[in-house]
């Protein structure tokens, strides 16, 4: 019986955490859309990944710039 009560407590705790995380994601979704990211977090994630990708590429200058 004690094990059953412990499991019910764990489930209640996980449900609370899930509710908090869902509320936070919804808030972030609204914020990103308000900032101009058309599809919210999805668009923000794509933009962030593109920025990281461009930052990790070596800075290649054209020949004209390299000789100046």
Biopython code that builds the backbone (N, CA, C, O; Angstrom):
import numpy as np
from Bio.PDB.StructureBuilder import StructureBuilder

atoms = [
    (1, "UNK", "N", (0.809, -1.191, 0.000)),
    (1, "UNK", "CA", (0.000, 0.000, 0.000)),
    (1, "UNK", "C", (0.857, 1.262, 0.000)),
    (1, "UNK", "O", (0.508, 2.233, -0.671)),
    (2, "UNK", "N", (1.981, 1.274, 0.742)),
    (2, "UNK", "CA", (2.854, 2.434, 0.801)),
    (2, "UNK", "C", (3.448, 2.720, -0.574)),
    (2, "UNK", "O", (3.586, 3.877, -0.971)),
    (3, "UNK", "N", (3.795, 1.666, -1.290)),
    (3, "UNK", "CA", (4.377, 1.852, -2.621)),
    (3, "UNK", "C", (3.362, 2.544, -3.545)),
    (3, "UNK", "O", (3.726, 3.406, -4.345)),
    (4, "UNK", "N", (2.121, 2.164, -3.426)),
    (4, "UNK", "CA", (1.069, 2.769, -4.240)),
    (4, "UNK", "C", (0.948, 4.268, -3.936)),
    (4, "UNK", "O", (0.822, 5.080, -4.853)),
    (5, "UNK", "N", (0.985, 4.635, -2.648)),
    (5, "UNK", "CA", (0.906, 6.042, -2.253)),
    (5, "UNK", "C", (2.118, 6.817, -2.760)),
    (5, "UNK", "O", (1.985, 7.954, -3.214)),
    (6, "UNK", "N", (3.306, 6.201, -2.683)),
    (6, "UNK", "CA", (4.524, 6.852, -3.180)),
    (6, "UNK", "C", (4.433, 7.109, -4.679)),
    (6, "UNK", "O", (4.845, 8.162, -5.164)),
    (7, "UNK", "N", (3.893, 6.143, -5.402)),
    (7, "UNK", "CA", (3.742, 6.316, -6.855)),
    (7, "UNK", "C", (2.747, 7.423, -7.180)),
    (7, "UNK", "O", (2.954, 8.192, -8.119)),
    (8, "UNK", "N", (1.667, 7.505, -6.406)),
    (8, "UNK", "CA", (0.689, 8.564, -6.620)),
    (8, "UNK", "C", (1.300, 9.946, -6.348)),
    (8, "UNK", "O", (0.989, 10.908, -7.050)),
    (9, "UNK", "N", (2.169, 10.047, -5.331)),
    (9, "UNK", "CA", (2.850, 11.307, -5.035)),
    (9, "UNK", "C", (3.783, 11.692, -6.184)),
    (9, "UNK", "O", (3.845, 12.853, -6.587)),
    (10, "UNK", "N", (4.503, 10.706, -6.700)),
    (10, "UNK", "CA", (5.421, 10.973, -7.815)),
    (10, "UNK", "C", (4.646, 11.425, -9.058)),
    (10, "UNK", "O", (5.070, 12.333, -9.772)),
    (11, "UNK", "N", (3.525, 10.786, -9.296)),
    (11, "UNK", "CA", (2.689, 11.174, -10.447)),
    (11, "UNK", "C", (2.191, 12.605, -10.275)),
    (11, "UNK", "O", (2.214, 13.384, -11.228)),
    (12, "UNK", "N", (1.749, 12.955, -9.091)),
    (12, "UNK", "CA", (1.266, 14.317, -8.832)),
    (12, "UNK", "C", (2.380, 15.333, -9.034)),
    (12, "UNK", "O", (2.153, 16.404, -9.597)),
    (13, "UNK", "N", (3.579, 15.002, -8.577)),
    (13, "UNK", "CA", (4.728, 15.908, -8.751)),
    (13, "UNK", "C", (5.052, 16.078, -10.230)),
    (13, "UNK", "O", (5.296, 17.196, -10.683)),
    (14, "UNK", "N", (5.056, 14.990, -10.981)),
    (14, "UNK", "CA", (5.338, 15.061, -12.410)),
    (14, "UNK", "C", (4.266, 15.845, -13.156)),
    (14, "UNK", "O", (4.576, 16.577, -14.095)),
    (15, "UNK", "N", (3.021, 15.700, -12.752)),
    (15, "UNK", "CA", (1.938, 16.467, -13.380)),
    (15, "UNK", "C", (2.119, 17.961, -13.134)),
    (15, "UNK", "O", (1.869, 18.774, -14.023)),
    (16, "UNK", "N", (2.551, 18.321, -11.932)),
    (16, "UNK", "CA", (2.808, 19.725, -11.605)),
    (16, "UNK", "C", (3.946, 20.271, -12.460)),
    (16, "UNK", "O", (3.840, 21.359, -13.027)),
    (17, "UNK", "N", (5.021, 19.517, -12.550)),
    (17, "UNK", "CA", (6.161, 19.934, -13.372)),
    (17, "UNK", "C", (5.740, 20.075, -14.831)),
    (17, "UNK", "O", (6.120, 21.036, -15.500)),
    (18, "UNK", "N", (4.964, 19.130, -15.318)),
    (18, "UNK", "CA", (4.488, 19.177, -16.702)),
    (18, "UNK", "C", (3.641, 20.424, -16.944)),
    (18, "UNK", "O", (3.784, 21.082, -17.975)),
    (19, "UNK", "N", (2.770, 20.746, -16.010)),
    (19, "UNK", "CA", (1.926, 21.944, -16.135)),
    (19, "UNK", "C", (2.778, 23.211, -16.175)),
    (19, "UNK", "O", (2.519, 24.114, -16.971)),
    (20, "UNK", "N", (3.793, 23.273, -15.315)),
    (20, "UNK", "CA", (4.679, 24.440, -15.283)),
    (20, "UNK", "C", (5.440, 24.586, -16.603)),
    (20, "UNK", "O", (5.545, 25.686, -17.146)),
    (21, "UNK", "N", (5.963, 23.484, -17.107)),
    (21, "UNK", "CA", (6.714, 23.531, -18.366)),
    (21, "UNK", "C", (5.814, 23.886, -19.543)),
    (21, "UNK", "O", (6.221, 24.636, -20.430)),
    (22, "UNK", "N", (4.606, 23.358, -19.560)),
    (22, "UNK", "CA", (3.669, 23.678, -20.641)),
    (22, "UNK", "C", (3.311, 25.163, -20.616)),
    (22, "UNK", "O", (3.219, 25.795, -21.668)),
    (23, "UNK", "N", (3.110, 25.720, -19.428)),
    (23, "UNK", "CA", (2.794, 27.146, -19.304)),
    (23, "UNK", "C", (3.976, 27.986, -19.786)),
    (23, "UNK", "O", (3.780, 28.993, -20.468)),
    (24, "UNK", "N", (5.188, 27.587, -19.442)),
    (24, "UNK", "CA", (6.385, 28.322, -19.857)),
    (24, "UNK", "C", (6.556, 28.271, -21.376)),
    (24, "UNK", "O", (6.895, 29.280, -21.994)),
    (25, "UNK", "N", (6.328, 27.125, -21.968)),
    (25, "UNK", "CA", (6.438, 27.002, -23.430)),
    (25, "UNK", "C", (5.387, 27.865, -24.119)),
    (25, "UNK", "O", (5.686, 28.528, -25.113)),
    (26, "UNK", "N", (4.172, 27.863, -23.606)),
    (26, "UNK", "CA", (3.118, 28.708, -24.182)),
    (26, "UNK", "C", (3.490, 30.181, -24.096)),
    (26, "UNK", "O", (3.260, 30.937, -25.040)),
    (27, "UNK", "N", (4.065, 30.595, -22.969)),
    (27, "UNK", "CA", (4.488, 31.979, -22.800)),
    (27, "UNK", "C", (5.608, 32.325, -23.793)),
    (27, "UNK", "O", (5.569, 33.377, -24.430)),
    (28, "UNK", "N", (6.591, 31.448, -23.919)),
    (28, "UNK", "CA", (7.680, 31.676, -24.874)),
    (28, "UNK", "C", (7.166, 31.714, -26.304)),
    (28, "UNK", "O", (7.663, 32.487, -27.124)),
    (29, "UNK", "N", (6.195, 30.903, -26.602)),
    (29, "UNK", "CA", (5.580, 30.896, -27.934)),
    (29, "UNK", "C", (4.963, 32.260, -28.233)),
    (29, "UNK", "O", (5.152, 32.811, -29.318)),
    (30, "UNK", "N", (4.226, 32.800, -27.263)),
    (30, "UNK", "CA", (3.603, 34.128, -27.439)),
    (30, "UNK", "C", (4.666, 35.214, -27.583)),
    (30, "UNK", "O", (4.541, 36.100, -28.429)),
    (31, "UNK", "N", (5.712, 35.146, -26.759)),
    (31, "UNK", "CA", (6.781, 36.140, -26.842)),
    (31, "UNK", "C", (7.477, 36.127, -28.195)),
    (31, "UNK", "O", (7.706, 37.180, -28.791)),
    (32, "UNK", "N", (7.812, 34.945, -28.678)),
    (32, "UNK", "CA", (8.533, 34.866, -29.951)),
    (32, "UNK", "C", (7.663, 35.369, -31.096)),
    (32, "UNK", "O", (8.163, 36.029, -32.007)),
    (33, "UNK", "N", (6.380, 35.067, -31.063)),
    (33, "UNK", "CA", (5.474, 35.578, -32.101)),
    (33, "UNK", "C", (5.363, 37.101, -32.011)),
    (33, "UNK", "O", (5.316, 37.781, -33.036)),
    (34, "UNK", "N", (5.320, 37.638, -30.785)),
    (34, "UNK", "CA", (5.254, 39.090, -30.596)),
    (34, "UNK", "C", (6.528, 39.769, -31.093)),
    (34, "UNK", "O", (6.491, 40.924, -31.516)),
    (35, "UNK", "N", (7.644, 39.062, -31.045)),
    (35, "UNK", "CA", (8.917, 39.606, -31.529)),
    (35, "UNK", "C", (9.071, 39.489, -33.044)),
    (35, "UNK", "O", (10.043, 39.987, -33.611)),
    (36, "UNK", "N", (8.114, 38.832, -33.697)),
    (36, "UNK", "CA", (8.146, 38.767, -35.154)),
    (36, "UNK", "C", (8.520, 37.425, -35.736)),
    (36, "UNK", "O", (8.659, 37.305, -36.953)),
    (37, "UNK", "N", (8.687, 36.419, -34.911)),
    (37, "UNK", "CA", (8.961, 35.078, -35.419)),
    (37, "UNK", "C", (7.623, 34.455, -35.800)),
    (37, "UNK", "O", (6.825, 34.080, -34.941)),
    (38, "UNK", "N", (7.397, 34.355, -37.111)),
    (38, "UNK", "CA", (6.081, 33.997, -37.642)),
    (38, "UNK", "C", (5.512, 32.705, -37.054)),
    (38, "UNK", "O", (4.318, 32.628, -36.765)),
    (39, "UNK", "N", (6.351, 31.705, -36.878)),
    (39, "UNK", "CA", (5.877, 30.425, -36.354)),
    (39, "UNK", "C", (6.361, 30.198, -34.922)),
    (39, "UNK", "O", (6.485, 29.058, -34.474)),
    (40, "UNK", "N", (6.629, 31.276, -34.221)),
    (40, "UNK", "CA", (7.000, 31.177, -32.824)),
    (40, "UNK", "C", (8.319, 30.478, -32.589)),
    (40, "UNK", "O", (9.322, 30.781, -33.235)),
    (41, "UNK", "N", (8.307, 29.540, -31.660)),
    (41, "UNK", "CA", (9.536, 28.849, -31.275)),
    (41, "UNK", "C", (10.176, 28.093, -32.435)),
    (41, "UNK", "O", (11.400, 27.988, -32.514)),
    (42, "UNK", "N", (9.358, 27.576, -33.320)),
    (42, "UNK", "CA", (9.893, 26.837, -34.468)),
    (42, "UNK", "C", (10.785, 27.753, -35.309)),
    (42, "UNK", "O", (11.886, 27.367, -35.700)),
    (43, "UNK", "N", (10.299, 28.973, -35.584)),
    (43, "UNK", "CA", (11.065, 29.923, -36.382)),
    (43, "UNK", "C", (12.291, 30.405, -35.617)),
    (43, "UNK", "O", (13.360, 30.572, -36.205)),
    (44, "UNK", "N", (12.149, 30.631, -34.317)),
    (44, "UNK", "CA", (13.279, 31.050, -33.488)),
    (44, "UNK", "C", (14.370, 29.985, -33.498)),
    (44, "UNK", "O", (15.552, 30.305, -33.625)),
    (45, "UNK", "N", (13.981, 28.739, -33.367)),
    (45, "UNK", "CA", (14.943, 27.640, -33.364)),
    (45, "UNK", "C", (15.695, 27.590, -34.691)),
    (45, "UNK", "O", (16.915, 27.425, -34.707)),
    (46, "UNK", "N", (14.981, 27.730, -35.794)),
    (46, "UNK", "CA", (15.611, 27.711, -37.114)),
    (46, "UNK", "C", (16.608, 28.862, -37.241)),
    (46, "UNK", "O", (17.724, 28.669, -37.722)),
    (47, "UNK", "N", (16.203, 30.063, -36.807)),
    (47, "UNK", "CA", (17.089, 31.226, -36.885)),
    (47, "UNK", "C", (18.330, 31.024, -36.015)),
    (47, "UNK", "O", (19.440, 31.352, -36.434)),
    (48, "UNK", "N", (18.149, 30.490, -34.818)),
    (48, "UNK", "CA", (19.278, 30.258, -33.919)),
    (48, "UNK", "C", (20.248, 29.243, -34.510)),
    (48, "UNK", "O", (21.462, 29.436, -34.447)),
    (49, "UNK", "N", (19.723, 28.168, -35.082)),
    (49, "UNK", "CA", (20.583, 27.155, -35.691)),
    (49, "UNK", "C", (21.355, 27.726, -36.881)),
    (49, "UNK", "O", (22.530, 27.410, -37.071)),
    (50, "UNK", "N", (20.697, 28.562, -37.677)),
    (50, "UNK", "CA", (21.378, 29.203, -38.808)),
    (50, "UNK", "C", (22.495, 30.114, -38.320)),
    (50, "UNK", "O", (23.574, 30.140, -38.911)),
    (51, "UNK", "N", (22.251, 30.860, -37.250)),
    (51, "UNK", "CA", (23.281, 31.743, -36.699)),
    (51, "UNK", "C", (24.470, 30.937, -36.182)),
    (51, "UNK", "O", (25.621, 31.301, -36.421)),
    (52, "UNK", "N", (24.194, 29.858, -35.482)),
    (52, "UNK", "CA", (25.278, 29.013, -34.970)),
    (52, "UNK", "C", (26.076, 28.394, -36.109)),
    (52, "UNK", "O", (27.301, 28.296, -36.041)),
    (53, "UNK", "N", (25.372, 27.980, -37.150)),
    (53, "UNK", "CA", (26.038, 27.375, -38.297)),
    (53, "UNK", "C", (26.940, 28.396, -38.988)),
    (53, "UNK", "O", (28.070, 28.074, -39.354)),
    (54, "UNK", "N", (26.454, 29.615, -39.166)),
    (54, "UNK", "CA", (27.260, 30.629, -39.841)),
    (54, "UNK", "C", (28.440, 31.055, -38.973)),
    (54, "UNK", "O", (29.497, 31.400, -39.502)),
    (55, "UNK", "N", (28.281, 31.037, -37.657)),
    (55, "UNK", "CA", (29.386, 31.375, -36.757)),
    (55, "UNK", "C", (30.471, 30.313, -36.748)),
    (55, "UNK", "O", (31.639, 30.620, -36.509)),
    (56, "UNK", "N", (30.095, 29.064, -37.006)),
    (56, "UNK", "CA", (31.079, 27.983, -36.946)),
    (56, "UNK", "C", (31.853, 27.821, -38.249)),
    (56, "UNK", "O", (32.867, 27.123, -38.277)),
    (57, "UNK", "N", (31.393, 28.452, -39.328)),
    (57, "UNK", "CA", (32.102, 28.372, -40.603)),
    (57, "UNK", "C", (33.292, 29.309, -40.575)),
    (57, "UNK", "O", (33.204, 30.401, -40.014)),
    (58, "UNK", "N", (34.418, 28.897, -41.178)),
    (58, "UNK", "CA", (35.566, 29.795, -41.240)),
    (58, "UNK", "C", (35.237, 31.041, -42.062)),
    (58, "UNK", "O", (34.489, 30.970, -43.038)),
    (59, "UNK", "N", (35.792, 32.165, -41.666)),
    (59, "UNK", "CA", (35.565, 33.432, -42.352)),
    (59, "UNK", "C", (36.419, 33.459, -43.615)),
    (59, "UNK", "O", (37.627, 33.688, -43.559)),
    (60, "UNK", "N", (35.771, 33.223, -44.757)),
    (60, "UNK", "CA", (36.487, 33.172, -46.023)),
    (60, "UNK", "C", (36.336, 34.506, -46.722)),
    (60, "UNK", "O", (35.219, 34.938, -47.010)),
    (61, "UNK", "N", (37.465, 35.169, -47.000)),
    (61, "UNK", "CA", (37.435, 36.437, -47.696)),
    (61, "UNK", "C", (37.696, 36.199, -49.167)),
    (61, "UNK", "O", (38.382, 35.251, -49.552)),
    (62, "UNK", "N", (37.136, 37.079, -49.984)),
    (62, "UNK", "CA", (37.402, 36.959, -51.418)),
    (62, "UNK", "C", (38.839, 37.407, -51.662)),
    (62, "UNK", "O", (39.431, 38.076, -50.815)),
    (63, "UNK", "N", (39.413, 37.039, -52.834)),
    (63, "UNK", "CA", (40.795, 37.364, -53.143)),
    (63, "UNK", "C", (41.048, 38.848, -53.110)),
    (63, "UNK", "O", (42.103, 39.285, -52.650)),
    (64, "UNK", "N", (40.100, 39.637, -53.590)),
    (64, "UNK", "CA", (40.254, 41.086, -53.605)),
    (64, "UNK", "C", (40.380, 41.655, -52.204)),
    (64, "UNK", "O", (41.155, 42.585, -51.982)),
    (65, "UNK", "N", (39.639, 41.117, -51.267)),
    (65, "UNK", "CA", (39.705, 41.592, -49.892)),
    (65, "UNK", "C", (40.997, 41.153, -49.222)),
    (65, "UNK", "O", (41.565, 41.890, -48.416)),
    (66, "UNK", "N", (41.462, 39.956, -49.554)),
    (66, "UNK", "CA", (42.657, 39.415, -48.920)),
    (66, "UNK", "C", (43.902, 40.202, -49.338)),
    (66, "UNK", "O", (44.849, 40.301, -48.559)),
    (67, "UNK", "N", (43.919, 40.757, -50.539)),
    (67, "UNK", "CA", (45.081, 41.468, -51.026)),
    (67, "UNK", "C", (45.065, 42.938, -50.647)),
    (67, "UNK", "O", (46.062, 43.620, -50.883)),
    (68, "UNK", "N", (43.995, 43.466, -50.075)),
    (68, "UNK", "CA", (43.948, 44.892, -49.761)),
    (68, "UNK", "C", (44.688, 45.240, -48.507)),
    (68, "UNK", "O", (44.731, 46.408, -48.120)),
]
sb = StructureBuilder()
sb.init_structure("model")
sb.init_model(0)
sb.init_chain("A")
sb.init_seg("    ")
for serial, (resi, resn, name, xyz) in enumerate(atoms, 1):
    if name == "N":
        sb.init_residue(resn, " ", resi, " ")
    sb.init_atom(name, np.array(xyz, "f"), 0.0, 1.0, " ", f" {name:<3s}", serial, name[0])
structure = sb.get_structure()
